[in-house]
Amino acid sequence: MIRNLERLTNQKFDVLVVGGGIHGAITAWDAALRGLSVALIERGDFGSGTSQNSLKIIHGGLRYLQNGNLSRIRTMIRERTTWMKIAPHLIHPLTCVMPTTYKMPHSQLVMGLALRANDVLSFDRNQLGDPEKDLPDGIIVTQKELSRILPGYDISTSTGAAVWYDAQIYNSERLLLEFILSAAQADAEVANYVEAINFLQQGNRIVGVQARDVQTGQIFDIQSRLVINCAGAWMNCLLEKAALRSEYATSVAMNVIVDQVWSNVAVGLTSQPINGKPPQVLFIVPWRNKSMIGTYHIPWRDAPHMFQLKESMVQGFLDEINSAHAPLKLALKDVRQVTWGFLPVNHEDAKGQHVKLTRDGVVIDHQKNDGVSGLISVLGVKYTTARVVAEQAMNLAMCKLGMKTQRCQTDTTPVKGGRIDDFNSFLRQARSEAAGAVNERFTEHLVYTYGSDYQNLLQCVMKQPDLARRIDAPLPVTVAEVEHAVHQEMALTLADVIRRRTELGATGLPSLATLQKCAGLLGYEFQWSLERQQQEIDSVLQAYRFKQMENITA
Ligand SMILES: Cc1cc2nc3c(=O)[nH]c(=O)nc-3n(C[C@H](O)[C@H](O)[C@H](O)COP(=O)(O)OP(=O)(O)OC[C@H]3O[C@@H](n4cnc5c(N)ncnc54)[C@H](O)[C@@H]3O)c2cc1C
């Protein structure tokens, strides 16, 4: 995948996607698969907005049974299956547990009925033909079983637990990248570090954008028949350039990563009311050999760029977590990483004390709403539903372009690396083929990370032992992966490599020695001076700034 800004300027595209989060990435892939000429620009790195901060759960929508929104639940169930089909190396089943209590709504009776309804609604979930992806029926277990599943959990107030199955993204940054790589493979022109700074307009028609290369400051025009605004929380900032505004505002949502609480299962626990805030269900999710806990919501009324994470906000979240499971006694010093991003709320709801999230993705037709043609905006609310929202956006785009007949193919086409029919058989085969040359854990790491393309990396390290050197042992990330990120995956900064191409920063700030080693490798590739290498290290430290702000050592 080559970043070629000249090719962005010397043709007129059918579609230009602005924003390389999960919605933009899938929209560009969808457009390319439908045979359109398409470009995508992202002002930071791909996925560097909200998308890199999710809790990584692909939800089947069990919680929406409370609202009785069966159509939303069906969509989420179908999408969960689709994700496992098109990206089988990156989406895997996740066991979820929620203690049942004597009280509504988490009594055994209510939860048992909810699990039954969920099983009925997801009657078609196990038709992929891959046993690894099968999700068993939900069950209610006894108090004794709960204490076995969650050692250390105070079972005195619970009557047992509800157990059901969802899916988890093994690496959401790489999943997003696979869509970008797949779009590029289908001839889309994609470029990170390119910002749309204005629209090109002819009367009431948008005909492209004026763009800025963030790395050099160079300004140039990109022409297109249609612009699709996938700028996430910055959707309104972009719309303002055409004197438009949507009815949506943003709120802030946060997760924390701490040492492992429980392994293998995601646990839903209910917090106590604090400072007038009603109880929330929080999930403690297994994450590598740590735990990720989410999600804490913070009302926010200003522009996204004005938001600054404060110690008091993280403390507020820890209080909420501790109220849900007192033995944790989490303090700021226990937090390895804070990840936060933006979620949409309605303007009116944004004025309230508590966050009331927008529940469904929205595709906005600005011709219909505002009389401005050539522009569509996409408002995403969940990673889980991003593919189907992108499909809706492209269906509208095809109508606008007068090309209605081309059907969406993203629900049946495997992403790059996704050509695997039976995950466990594939893994066994890969292990046996690589046996003797590399250890099993390394092969596993390659298969989970690169899927059916794992051989590319394996061949590199087998042919050139120099590339097999580990960056941060015992993590299985090698020099080969860093080079691959630069040459094949458009990594341009140290943060791109640490946070969004490799596992190096997946559970917190890597050691200074790791940062220096990586900066040295990139310095060699990009001819960076020592001063530039230090700037790159500083910007990674800044990306993990909660650690800096609190002066906490990892
Ligand atoms: C804490 C948290 C936990 C979550 N957990 C889950 C979960 O477990 N499961 C789930 O399904 N969903 C979850 N979500 C929701 C999900 O992560 C988001 O819905 C999704 O990532 C939003 O994607 P996006 O593409 O709309 O936005 P973004 O990822 O923010 O992408 C928008 C991109 O546009 C770029 N951009 C903006 N302006 C311009 C411009 N002028 N020019 C070029 N580029 C521009 C930005 O840099 C950004 O990268 C969670 C969200 C948060 C915050």
The ligand as an ORCA input file, in Angstrom:
! r2SCAN-3c Opt
* xyz 0 1
  C     -14.445      4.068     25.107
  C     -15.208      3.480     23.944
  C     -15.540      2.128     23.949
  C     -16.236      1.568     22.865
  N     -16.470      0.238     22.861
  C     -17.126     -0.319     21.806
  C     -17.327     -1.724     21.761
  O     -16.879     -2.482     22.626
  N     -18.006     -2.224     20.697
  C     -18.512     -1.430     19.709
  O     -19.143     -1.948     18.801
  N     -18.293     -0.094     19.702
  C     -17.621      0.476     20.722
  N     -17.379      1.825     20.744
  C     -17.860      2.649     19.611
  C     -16.909      2.622     18.422
  O     -15.572      2.587     18.835
  C     -17.148      3.859     17.540
  O     -18.512      3.887     17.168
  C     -16.340      3.861     16.255
  O     -14.990      3.573     16.488
  C     -16.453      5.226     15.575
  O     -15.793      5.133     14.339
  P     -15.783      6.341     13.314
  O     -15.139      5.863     12.076
  O     -17.155      6.889     13.172
  O     -14.975      7.507     14.052
  P     -13.396      7.689     14.243
  O     -12.714      6.440     14.569
  O     -13.214      8.807     15.208
  O     -12.921      8.135     12.795
  C     -13.101      9.429     12.287
  C     -11.771      9.833     11.664
  O     -11.931     11.009     10.892
  C     -10.724     11.712     10.930
  N     -10.973     13.092     10.526
  C     -11.696     14.030     11.187
  N     -11.712     15.176     10.505
  C     -10.991     14.980      9.375
  C     -10.631     15.812      8.278
  N     -11.037     17.082      8.198
  N      -9.855     15.284      7.307
  C      -9.430     13.986      7.364
  N      -9.738     13.172      8.397
  C     -10.514     13.658      9.382
  C     -10.290     11.574     12.378
  O      -8.907     11.817     12.519
  C     -10.710     10.156     12.703
  O      -9.644      9.235     12.575
  C     -16.663      2.398     21.794
  C     -16.324      3.753     21.793
  C     -15.599      4.296     22.849
  C     -15.236      5.743     22.810
*
